[in-house]
Amino acid sequence: MEGITLYSMGGCPFCIKAKSFLKEKGIGFSEIKVKPGSKKREEMIEKTGSDLPPQILIDGEPVGGYSELVNLFMTRKLDEKGGANNELASPVLYDVLIIGGGPAGLNAALYSSRKVLKTILISNNIGGQVADTYDIENYLGFSQIETADLINKFDEHVEKYGIEKLIGEKVTSFDLTGKIKKVVTGKGNTYYCRTVIIATGKRPRPLNVPGEKELIGRGVAYCSTCDAPLFSGADVAVVGGGNSALEAVIDLAKVANKIFMVSLTPLTGDPILINKVSSLSNVSIFTKHDTTKVLGDSSVKEIEIKSLDTREVSRLKVEGVFIEIGLLPNSDIVIDTLETNQQGEIIIDNVCRTGITGVFACGDVTSIPYKQVIIAAGEGAKAALSAYDYLNKQR
Amino acid sequence: MAKEFLSKKGVEFTAYDVTKDRDALKEMMEVSGGARTVPVISVCNNVMVGFDPDRLELDLNCLKQSTEI
């Protein structure tokens, strides 16, 4: 029998995948549909030695199912077998594809490239949340280092191993089932890989009040370290009562004119920070107040706050409002696919495995406690080593 | 990142530090319709808030055209 023959069965997901894969690559095939107990099924078992559709034969020779088909294609053996002959249609098969460029993703990249795994890293940026702070004083080996320098050092170290990096690209969809995983970016590029490491970190939690979204970058800010200098001499508000809010107030107190701190609860941060903020002369604190609106046309002019005790609504004239009410995991893309906890963090075991084989997660996007740069970096290393173990067992 | 991008492209540009220069901050907010974030990049009257390399690449085409003419 010449060419590709595919035995398929109705309702079998990998049959559909195999067919669409071949169609996508422009490879012709003849399909034989089998039903339980049918003669064609007997024929399939006889020819391939397997009763699990899909079963694929190339020039009469059984090659296996969907994963084996994709594998043959990736390793360009399909060309030799007379299937596809389109050079461009044969993409690279990566051992490890890492999503995220913070400490977890970068360290995963470092460890996997040192294990000589073919690695690619896809990320919006390099540094992740580290880029949102000014300096770090608790990374072993550095008593005090500016985050820009630390990120450069991370990047240079990874660069030494020459891994492929796609910065500024966003992963928009993927197919994580099967031995070969498929990852698609917003620019429409498709990547195939044996393992995926998700290291997408966290992002600031929005307030979700009217005016907030519309005025982002127009006075609404989520990173005091980055944006405080743009508000020198201005009156600003900080929403939140935890450590990050208190630190934002301390940052802003150096440059802004007057700072209103608005917290839904009594201040909950470290006593040392609360004492510091309480001692600042240009700070007014509103506890047990809800922030209900951000007002302004082209830029922020006011915020509306409401007392939880008296229900009294008042407005504060400000040019900026810093929202510091915690973080959300960047797990939206996997929320339907992987198991997550109540906070939306991906649940992993102690070797960074998720519920899907070949899919690992590490760093702040996961359920591990204590979100710290050094912990994220360590988890990245663990995820890469775990992926390495998994790949070794596959081969 | 944006500065590096422009330098690599060999494009001459003027950088204003809006954290130190109040007039530049005011001008930035005016041309961008109220943006108070960095970077804001203006090329041939096209104003981009933030840094999108693909869009900037397109915006830079106006410079090519004007030198060709």
Interface residues (C-beta under 8 A of the other chain):
Chain A: G168 G217 R218 G219 A221 D227 P229 L230 F231 S232 G233 G296 D297 S298 S299 V300 E319 G320
Chain B: V18 T19 R22 L25 M29 G33 G34 A35 R36 T37 V38 V49 G50 P53
